[in-house]
Amino acid sequence: LSINTVSNSRVLVAYDFEIKHSNTNNQRCIAQVIGSNVSLVGGNVEESESDNGFQRFTGTVLDIGSHTGTRTYRIQFRATANSAQIRNASLTVIEMTV
């Protein structure tokens, strides 16, 4: 998800997704909310799951970066084995000029 901003923009990022790991041998999957040309308060958001049932993660993070131009936000998903899944993922951003 990309938006155009000015240097005094602040962006509220809302995320929502479900992840699961189907392997029960101490494996896990990780989903991160990250971006380009951003400065997320507290750094990138990272959620992980090692259970074989879907777990929902929902939250918000504020981008206080001062980038003028395009800022890009994404959910990055990875797993320690091939048996992980992500579903029902969404990102919403609200740009505010201060």
N, C-alpha and C positions, 0 to 999 in steps of 0.2 A: 504494500500500500504506500503510495508516494503522494506527498503534498508539497506545494510551494509555500515558503514562509519568508518572513523578513527577520532581521536580527533581533527584534524585540518580541518575537512570537514565543509563546509557550504552548506546548501541545500535550493534552491529556490523552493517553493511550489506554483503551479498554480492550482486554483480551479475554478469550473464552475458548477452551478446547477440552477434549477428553483424550486420555492416553492410557494404554495398557501394555503390559509385557506378557506374552503367552508362555515364556520359558520360566520355569520355577528354579533354575539352577543359579541363583544369585545373580541374575541378569537384571538390567534396568534400562528404561528408556528415558530420554530427557527431551523436554521441549523448552526452548528459550524464546523470549521476546527480545529482539535485537533490532538494530537499525544502522543506517548510514547517515552521517552528518547529524548525529543526535548526541545528547548528553542526558541519559536517563538517570533520575535521582536514585541512588543506590546501585547503579550499574545495571547490566542486563538482568532481566528476570529469568530465573531458571527453576523449573518444576520437574520433578522426577517421580517415577513410579516403577515398582518392581513386582507388583501384584499382577495376577492374570485376569483381573476384572477392570473394566474401564473406571477411571477416576476423573472427575471433572475439576478443572482449575479455572478460576475466574478472578480477575483483578484489574487494577488500574496502576499506571505508573506515569509520572510526569516527566516530560522532556523539557529541560531548562536550557537547551543549547542556544547558541546565538548565530546559527547558520542562516544566511540569506540565500535562498534558492531551494532546491529540492531536498526534502528529508524523506527517507524511505524506512518503513517499519515492516518487520516480518516475524513470523513464527518459524523457527528453525527446529526441526525434529531429527533426533538420532537415537540409535539403540546400540547396545553392546552385542546384540545378536540380531538375526533377521526376523524374529517373531514378534515384533512390536507393531503397534498400530496407533494412529491418531485419527480422530474424527470430530465432526461438528466444530471445526475451528473457525473463529472469527476475530477480526481486528476492527476497531472503530477508533478514529482519532478526531479530536476536537481542538482546533487551533484557536488560540486566544492571543490577542495583541495587547501587551501591557505598556 
